[in-house]
């Protein structure tokens, strides 16, 4: 990358980067053009090297190899478009698909890579741009990195997922389980329902049982509370309006606290459903470890002025935890704006994010 002209403020540079990032369509499984564009941008850096596997793109500083490695990671993909594919700038805001989740974070990465001086750093920051975060756990591009670029993850000491947090440090994350539950009955003419067994009616007690499960709160210290919840999120059943349905299928979504393993979560759901229906686990993402005692986490929190909170959702902090790497979420996006039609990010938040990450990288030291 070429250094910005003194006449072009870095805030304007970030705005231009964000606009360009938004204007390259990247719905999940369609990130190829943005991966190419990102690689082209990164190869202009005089200080680093670029690795690529499929559409996963990695930037690192060879001169820093051997120093404590910290991964900064952000996903290239967005949810499906909703007439919001084109960037629009209004004052401090940049509107468009993926603006907050999380192309504002990617713009900050590109800006940092351009301006960081490796000679001033005591750690080895590695920037990872990956695909398919917005879909199922097993479709993530991070699995491609694990398989084809294992050296990127090897000896990593800490990771920062640049998810939308409004620059707060979000610790841990909820685990995420999806189960398809099937309730069987027997079809019959709706004028003579006694010849059948209505699967929808049969499922009603189970739905009520799930709805009655109380929220479970899990606290870590005084600042962090994770709210564990379970919900029925979709239901399908019946083929015709004059036929007693013989099958009902529902999706049960369990968001479980960091004190549970994936196996624990499956057990909770199976015990709750019991013999009321057949269960198929369709997606299962681990909860993220609460890394509040990790020295790099403490350094990042200090650089952010102590702003921390629990991650009441799932992020790849859970995946890094499963790999034995402590991680947190922190990024310039606005959580409430994620996946909205009028999604936007602000230049001010991007500036604060860049300042935070620069301060952290310049001040953090090895912690053996």
N, C-alpha and C positions, 0 to 999 in steps of 0.2 A: 504494500500500500504506500501511496505517496503521502507525505505529511501535509495536513491542511495548511492552506495559506494563512498567514497572520491576519489577513483581512476577513477570513471566514471563521467566525466563532465556533467553538466545538459544539455548542448547542445547535447551531444551524447544520453542522455536519451530521449530528445524530438525527435531526429531523429529516434530512435528505435520505439518510440510510433507512430510516423507518418507512418513509414513503415508498422507497424502491423495494424494500422487503415485502410490504403489503401488496404491492402491485404485481408481484410474481405469485401466481396461484399455487397453493401448497396444501390442498386437502390431503388427508392421510392416504398413503399409497401413491401420491402424485407429487412427490417432493424433488423429482430429478432435476428440474430446471433451476430450482433454488439451490440445490446442492452444487450444481455446476457454477452458478453465479458466485456462491460463497467461496468455493475453491479458487476461482479466478481472483477474487478480492484478496484472499489470504496469501496467495502466491506472490503478491506484490511486496510483502514484508521483507525487509533486508535482514531481519533477525531470526526468522523462524523457518520451520519446515512444515509441510502439509502431508498428512496421511489420509488415504481414502479407501473405504471398503464399501462397495455398492454406493449408496447415497449417504453414507455416514462420513463426515468430514472432521478431521482432527487437526488442530494447530498446536505446535509446541515450540519452545525455545531450546535448541540443542545445547547452547552454552550453559543451561541450568540443569542439565541431566545430572542426577546424583544428589541434588538437593531435595528436601521434602516436597513430595508431589501433591498438588491440590488441583482437583479437576473442577472446572466450571462447565456445566452442561446445560444445554437448552435445545428444545425440540424444534424442528423445522415445520412440522405439520400443524394444520388448523382443523377445526370442525368444518362440516359442510357450509358452503356459502349461503347467505340469506339476503341477496341483493346488496351485499356490502363488500364486494371484491375490490373496489377501487378506493385508494386512499383519498382522504379529504382533510385539509388542514384548516382549522378554525382557531386562531390565536395560539394558545399553548397546547391545544389538543390536536392529536392526529387520529382521525377516525378510520376504521376499516377492519376487515376480517383478520383476526390474529394480532391486532395492534397491541393489546394488553397481554394476550396469551399466545405466544410470548415473544412476538417480534421486537417489542421494545427492548427486551433483554438481549436479543441477538444483536440489535444495533449497538447496545452498550458494549457487548463483547468485541465487535468489530472496531469500535472506537478505542477501546482499551488496548487491543493488539497493536493498533497503529501508534499509540502514544507511549506505551510502557517502555522503559529502558531496562533491559535485562540485567545490566551491570549494577543496578541499584537494588536488586531483589535477593532475598535470602531463601526463597522457596521457588519451586518449579511449577508455575501455573500452566495447566494444559486445558485448552478450550475444545469442547466436544459438541458438535452440531449433529443431531441425530433425528431419525424419522419415526413416525407411527407411535407417538406417545398417546395420542387421543383415542386409540383403539384398544384392543385386548392386550393383556399383560404379555402374552406370548408372541405378539406381533412387533414388539418394540425393536427399533434399530439398535438399541443398546446390546441386544443379544448378538447382533452381527459384530459389534465391536468386541464383545467378549470372545467370540469364536474366531474372528479373523484378524483382530488387532490386540491380542492379549497383552502385549507390552504396554499398551496405553493404560490399562487398569493395574498392572503389576506394581506393587509397592506404593500404591496411592495411600496417602495419609488422611485425606479429608476431601469432601466433595460439596459443591454448592450447586443446587438446582435452581436456575433462575426463573422459577415459577412466579406468578403474580402474588406479591405479598405487600405491595406498597412500601417496599424497602424495610419492612420489619423482618426479624429473624424468626422463622417458623420452625419449631423443633419437632422431630418425630413426624409421624403421619398415621392416619387411620389405615388399617388394612381394609381390603375390599373383596367381598365374596359375592358372586352372583350364582344362584341356583335356579334351574328350571324344575318346577314341581308340577307333576302331572297327576290329576285326580281322574279316576276312571268311573264310568257309569255304564248305562245300557240305553241305546237309542230306542225310541218309540214315537208313534204319532202323538202330537201334543194334545189331541182331543181325547186320547186314552193314555194318560201318563202313567197309570198303574201298571202298564206292561213294560215300563222301562225304569231306569234309575237315572235321575237328573244329576249329571256331574257338577253342574254349577251350584245347585242346591247343596249337594254333598260337600262342596268346598267352603260353603259359608262359615261353618264353625272354625275351620282352619284359618280362614282370613281373619275372623274375629280374634282368634288366639294370637296370631302374629301382631295384630293391631294393639293388643292389650299388653305386649311385652314392654315393661317400663324402660325408659332411658337409663343407661348405666354410665355414671361419671367416674373417670379415673384421673386422679390428680398427681402431678409430679411437682412437688414444692408448692409455693403459693401462687405462682404465675401461670401454671400450665394445667388446663383441664381438658380432657378428651371426652367427648360425648358419644357413647356407643349406641347405635340405633339400628333397627331392622325394619324393613318396609317391603310391602308388595308394590312393585313398580309397573308391571304390565300384566294383563289378563287376556287370554283368548279362549273362546269356547263356542261351540255350536256352528252348524253348517247351514241351517235354514230356519226360518222363523216358525215353522209348524212342526219341527222335529225336536224331541227331547234330546238334549246333547249328551253324548256318551263320553266326551273328553273335555277337560278344562286344563289349560296350562297357564301357569303364572311364573313371573320372575320374582324371586325373593332376593333382596339386596341387603347384605349384612355389612355394616361399616364398624369394624371392631378395633378396640383400643390397643395401644402398643404393648400392653402386658399379655396379650394373647398371641400364640403362634398360629400359623395357618391351620395346623392340625386341630388346635383348640377350637378355632372358628368353625371348621367343618362339623366337629362334634356338637357344638351348640345348635347349629341349624338342623342337623339330623335328629337330635333329641326333641327339638321343637316341633318338627313335622311329624315325627313318629311314623305310625302306619297309615296316616291320612292321605299320603300320596307318594309317588315314586320321585326320587331326587336325582338330578344330574347336576354336578358342579360344572358350570360353564366358564367361569373365570375366577381366579383366586390370586390376589396380590398381597404380599406380606405387609404388615404394619412396619413403620419405621422406628428404629431405636431413637430414644431421646438422648441426644449427644451433648447435653448441657455441661458435662464435666470435661469434655475434650478440650485441650488447650487451644486448638485452632478455633473451636467454636467460641470459647471465652474471648479470644482476641477479636473475632468478628463481631460479637455482641458488644464489646467495649467500643469498637470503631463505630458501631451504630448507635451509641449512646444508651445501650441497655434495653432497647426495644425488642422484646421477645413475646411469642405467643405460641399456643398449640396449633398444629396443622390439622384442622377439622376437615380433612379430605385425604385423598391418596396422591402421592407424588412418587417419583423415582427415588426419593429418600429410602423408601421401603426396599427397592431393588438393591441399592448400595448397601443397606443394612444386611441383606441376605448374603452379599458378597464379603461381609466383614469390614466394610468401610463406613465410618461415621460420616453423616451428611446432614445438611440443613437445606431449607428452601429460603431463597431471598432474591427478590427481583423488583423491577420498577413498575410492573403491571399492577392494575387495580383489581383485586379479587372479585368485586361485585360486577365488574365489566366483562369478565370472561364469558365467552359464548353468547354475548348479547348481539342483537342486530346492529345497534348503534355503539358497538364496542369502540373504545378509544383508549389511548395512552397519552400521558402528558410529557412534554419536554422537560419540565421541572423535575419530575420524578426520575427521568432518565439521567439528568445531571446529578441528582443526589445519589443515584445508584453508582454512577461512574466514580464519584468522589469517595463513596464508601469503599468500593472495591480497591481503588488505588491506595487509600489510606491503609486498608487491611494488608494488602500485598507489600507495601513499603515498610510496615511496622512489624509484621509477624516474623517470628524467628523459629529456628528448629527447636523441637521439643521431643527429645529422645526419652 
